[in-house]
Amino acid sequence: MLTYAMINMYDELPHLSLCHKKHADLSKNLAKKFVQGLGWPLCKNDHNVLVGSGGTGAFNTLLIIDKRKKLAYTVLSNYFISLVKFMQAVLDDLKKNATSL
């Protein structure tokens, strides 16, 4: 997961930069904080912060990448739990340390 994060963080593959640009707005609830890149929700006020999550069965994942700060946060869980609170805590922490979020 961290290798995947680094590839996206440093834009090692030129076509990935297209995924990190706004392409659409999201539904009303998510639109307050995010816009849609290609496959990535992007923080509305800072498109350098990418958020990805997913899961299947009893597994859950979360990946947050701050391209500007060169930071990646990942959670891999083999128990179905909501990672929304963790995601919000990370985004709040990034916001404290940057005025652009």
N, C-alpha and C positions, 0 to 999 in steps of 0.2 A: 504494500500500500504506500509506503514511504517513497519507493522508487517511482511509482505512478505520480505521487505528489510532486516530486522533484522535476519530472518531465514537464508537468503542467506549470510549475513555478517558474522555471527558467525558459519556457517556450523553446525547448531544444528542437522540436519539430515545428517548422514554420506554419503548417496548417492549424496547429492548436490555437494560435492567437485569434483565429476566427471564432473559436468556441468561447472566448473570454470577452466578447463584445456583446452589448445588448442587441437582442433580436426581437423581443416581444415583451409585453407587460404580462404580469401574472394575475391570478384571480384576486378579488377584492381583499381577502384576508392576507394573502402573501404579498400583495402589491405595496403594502406599507413599508416593507423592509427589503424586498428583492425585485429584481427584473430577471428576465430569462435570457441566458446565453444559449449556445448550442449544447444542450445536455447539462448545463451548469446553472443553478440559481446564482446570481451575482448580487452582492450587497448593492442596494439602490444608489447610495451616494458614493460608493467606491467600488468600481468594477474590478479592482485588483484583489478583492476578497471573494473567493469561490467557495461554495458550500455544496457538498454532495452527500447524499444518504441513501440507504437502501437496505433491503433485507429479504430474507426468504425463510419460511418456516419459523424456527426459533432463533434465527441469527439476525443481527442488526449491525449496521456500520454507519459511521459518520466520518467525513473528511472535510476539514476546513483548511483552505490555503490562503495565506496572505502573501501575494506575490511581491509586494513592495518591501515588506519586512523579512521576506524569505523564511517564513514560519509555516509549519504544517501541524495540524492537530488531527489525530485519528483515534477513533474508538472502534474496537472490534469486540462484539459481544456474542457469546453463544447462548444467551438468554434473552428472550424478547422483552426489552424494556424501552421506554420512550427516551430518546436522546435529545429531545427538544430543550430540556432544562440545561443540559450540558452545552448544547449549541448556543443557547442564549447567553450563558455565562462566558463562553469564549468570545462571542461577538461583543459583549459588554466590555470585556477586558481589552479587546482590540480598540474599541471606541475610546476608552479612557486614555489610551496611549497615542491616539491620532485624532485630529480634529475633523478629518474628512469623512468618517463613517456616519 
